[in-house]
Amino acid sequence: MTRSRSTSKADIRAQCQKVISVSINDHFGGYEAFAALRNSPDLPRIGPVMAEVFAESIQKGCRVLGAVTAGDLPNVEAFLPDERKSIARAREAVPGITAQTMLGARRIHRTNARAVQDLIETYATHGPEKARAFYQQQTATEGSASNLLMMLWATAITVQRQVQGARPDGKQG
């Protein structure tokens, strides 16, 4: 008997929050849980909810850490995955990767890093509805919700690891 998966907004939110929690201490276990959501056939419907949960986590974590800009917006740039490390990992994972493919990977990384910054700024200044619309626009334009969600997830766990490390009780923000 196949177990049905719940795709209600509340259930997806809970799954995403669990993905962040697991990822803080078990990157590979967290990635498996994230990948299961990201590879879901329901991604067009659940992707915006995932993006909202990750954006909320990033924004709250930045505030807890005092990582805000002069305009009182979350300083997301400080927590984005490092492009050089990401590209080096890609090179290690695929030794025969071509220079052209590497250029494409760098472009994708930069595009998604900028989109994450813009999405978090939109979330912080205009709320979740505008952020959801921004996500929909980005994923329609770029054609890949998967890459944007990956960057949001990686940024959220980086922020939450810092929050956990900064708190005496070691809890998330």
PADOLO-661080 format. One record per residue (C-alpha): residue in three letters; x, y negated, z negated. Coordinates in Angstrom, 2 decimals, m for minus. Layout:
<pts>
PT    aa         x         y         z
PT   ALA         X         Y         Z
...
</pts>
This chain:
<pts>
PT    aa         x         y         z
PT   MET      0.00      0.00      0.00
PT   THR      1.42     m3.35      1.02
PT   ARG      1.45     m6.06     m1.59
PT   SER     m0.18     m9.24     m0.35
PT   ARG      1.86    m12.37     m0.79
PT   SER      0.21    m15.39     m2.21
PT   THR      0.66    m18.58     m0.23
PT   SER     m1.40    m20.99     m2.31
PT   LYS      0.30    m24.31     m2.92
PT   ALA      0.64    m23.58     m6.65
PT   ASP      2.19    m20.18     m5.96
PT   ILE      4.65    m21.58     m3.40
PT   ARG      5.61    m24.35     m5.85
PT   ALA      6.22    m21.75     m8.57
PT   GLN      8.27    m19.60     m6.20
PT   CYS     10.41    m22.59     m5.17
PT   GLN     11.00    m23.60     m8.78
PT   LYS     12.03    m20.03     m9.52
PT   VAL     14.38    m20.07     m6.50
PT   ILE     16.10    m23.16     m7.92
PT   SER     16.36    m21.63    m11.40
PT   VAL     17.78    m18.35    m10.10
PT   SER     20.17    m20.14     m7.73
PT   ILE     21.81    m22.11    m10.53
PT   ASN     23.31    m18.97    m12.05
PT   ASP     23.11    m16.48     m9.18
PT   HIS     23.75    m18.13     m5.83
PT   PHE     23.32    m14.96     m3.78
PT   GLY     20.19    m13.86     m5.62
PT   GLY     18.79    m17.35     m5.25
PT   TYR     19.65    m17.38     m1.57
PT   GLU     17.84    m14.08     m1.03
PT   ALA     14.72    m15.50     m2.68
PT   PHE     15.05    m18.74     m0.68
PT   ALA     15.59    m16.83      2.58
PT   ALA     12.46    m14.76      1.96
PT   LEU     10.43    m17.97      1.80
PT   ARG     12.29    m19.61      4.68
PT   ASN     11.84    m16.58      6.93
PT   SER      8.16    m16.23      6.14
PT   PRO      5.79    m16.22      9.10
PT   ASP      3.86    m18.80      7.07
PT   LEU      6.78    m21.29      7.18
PT   PRO      4.87    m23.94      9.16
PT   ARG      2.31    m24.03      6.34
PT   ILE      4.57    m23.48      3.32
PT   GLY      7.59    m25.50      4.53
PT   PRO      6.10    m28.86      3.52
PT   VAL      5.37    m27.51      0.02
PT   MET      8.92    m26.18     m0.25
PT   ALA     10.31    m29.54      0.86
PT   GLU      8.16    m31.33     m1.72
PT   VAL      9.34    m29.10     m4.58
PT   PHE     12.99    m29.49     m3.61
PT   ALA     12.58    m33.27     m3.19
PT   GLU     10.90    m33.57     m6.58
PT   SER     13.69    m31.55     m8.19
PT   ILE     16.37    m33.71     m6.56
PT   GLN     14.68    m36.95     m7.54
PT   LYS     14.08    m35.94    m11.17
PT   GLY     17.60    m34.54    m11.49
PT   CYS     19.19    m37.71    m10.10
PT   ARG     17.23    m39.77    m12.60
PT   VAL     18.27    m37.52    m15.51
PT   LEU     21.90    m37.86    m14.44
PT   GLY     21.62    m41.62    m13.91
PT   ALA     22.57    m41.06    m10.27
PT   VAL     20.61    m43.92     m8.77
PT   THR     21.52    m46.62     m6.29
PT   ALA     21.43    m50.37     m6.89
PT   GLY     17.90    m50.24     m5.47
PT   ASP     16.91    m47.65     m8.13
PT   LEU     16.66    m44.83     m5.58
PT   PRO     18.12    m41.36     m6.15
PT   ASN     21.78    m41.22     m5.06
PT   VAL     21.36    m38.09     m2.97
PT   GLU     24.63    m38.52     m1.08
PT   ALA     26.59    m37.56     m4.20
PT   PHE     24.97    m34.10     m4.20
PT   LEU     24.78    m33.13     m0.54
PT   PRO     26.72    m30.03      0.51
PT   ASP     30.24    m30.94      1.65
PT   GLU     30.43    m30.85      5.45
PT   ARG     34.03    m29.68      5.57
PT   LYS     33.43    m26.81      3.16
PT   SER     30.29    m25.78      5.03
PT   ILE     32.08    m25.77      8.37
PT   ALA     35.05    m23.87      6.88
PT   ARG     32.63    m21.21      5.59
PT   ALA     31.07    m20.94      9.04
PT   ARG     34.51    m20.54     10.58
PT   GLU     35.34    m17.76      8.08
PT   ALA     32.03    m16.00      8.64
PT   VAL     32.37    m16.11     12.43
PT   PRO     36.09    m16.00     13.28
PT   GLY     35.57    m16.30     17.04
PT   ILE     33.33    m19.34     16.83
PT   THR     33.95    m21.76     19.68
PT   ALA     34.89    m25.40     19.32
PT   GLN     31.65    m26.34     21.08
PT   THR     29.63    m24.34     18.56
PT   MET     31.52    m25.95     15.69
PT   LEU     30.70    m29.41     17.06
PT   GLY     27.07    m28.39     17.19
PT   ALA     27.21    m27.12     13.61
PT   ARG     28.71    m30.41     12.44
PT   ARG     25.98    m32.34     14.25
PT   ILE     23.30    m30.20     12.63
PT   HIS     24.88    m30.67      9.20
PT   ARG     25.03    m34.46      9.57
PT   THR     21.52    m34.68     10.99
PT   ASN     20.09    m32.68      8.12
PT   ALA     22.13    m34.53      5.48
PT   ARG     20.70    m37.82      6.78
PT   ALA     17.19    m36.34      6.91
PT   VAL     17.48    m35.18      3.28
PT   GLN     18.56    m38.65      2.18
PT   ASP     15.67    m40.23      4.08
PT   LEU     13.15    m37.68      2.81
PT   ILE     14.17    m38.22     m0.82
PT   GLU     14.06    m41.99     m0.36
PT   THR     10.58    m41.67      1.18
PT   TYR      9.48    m39.43     m1.67
PT   ALA     10.84    m41.86     m4.26
PT   THR      9.34    m44.98     m2.70
PT   HIS      6.10    m43.74     m1.11
PT   GLY      5.25    m40.46     m2.84
PT   PRO      4.72    m36.88     m1.73
PT   GLU      2.16    m37.55      1.01
PT   LYS      4.51    m39.84      2.98
PT   ALA      7.40    m37.44      2.31
PT   ARG      5.30    m34.57      3.68
PT   ALA      4.55    m36.61      6.81
PT   PHE      8.26    m37.40      7.17
PT   TYR      9.10    m33.69      6.83
PT   GLN      6.54    m32.80      9.51
PT   GLN      7.96    m35.44     11.83
PT   GLN     11.55    m34.30     11.25
PT   THR     10.83    m30.65     11.77
PT   ALA      8.84    m31.36     14.93
PT   THR     11.62    m33.58     16.29
PT   GLU     14.52    m31.38     15.31
PT   GLY     12.66    m28.14     15.96
PT   SER     14.13    m26.47     12.89
PT   ALA     12.48    m26.59      9.51
PT   SER     14.87    m23.87      8.42
PT   ASN     17.99    m26.08      8.57
PT   LEU     16.33    m28.98      6.76
PT   LEU     14.97    m26.68      4.05
PT   MET     18.42    m25.12      3.64
PT   MET     19.97    m28.56      3.07
PT   LEU     17.20    m29.53      0.63
PT   TRP     17.63    m26.25     m1.30
PT   ALA     21.42    m26.62     m1.47
PT   THR     21.11    m30.23     m2.64
PT   ALA     18.47    m29.34     m5.25
PT   ILE     20.59    m26.59     m6.78
PT   THR     23.67    m28.83     m6.82
PT   VAL     21.71    m31.51     m8.68
PT   GLN     20.19    m29.01    m11.10
PT   ARG     23.57    m27.39    m11.83
PT   GLN     24.88    m30.83    m12.79
PT   VAL     21.81    m31.49    m14.95
PT   GLN     22.22    m28.14    m16.68
PT   GLY     25.91    m28.84    m17.28
PT   ALA     25.14    m32.29    m18.70
PT   ARG     22.55    m31.09    m21.22
PT   PRO     23.60    m29.67    m24.58
PT   ASP     20.81    m27.06    m24.37
PT   GLY     21.78    m26.16    m20.78
PT   LYS     18.23    m26.56    m19.45
PT   GLN     17.19    m27.89    m16.06
PT   GLY     15.82    m31.40    m15.56
</pts>
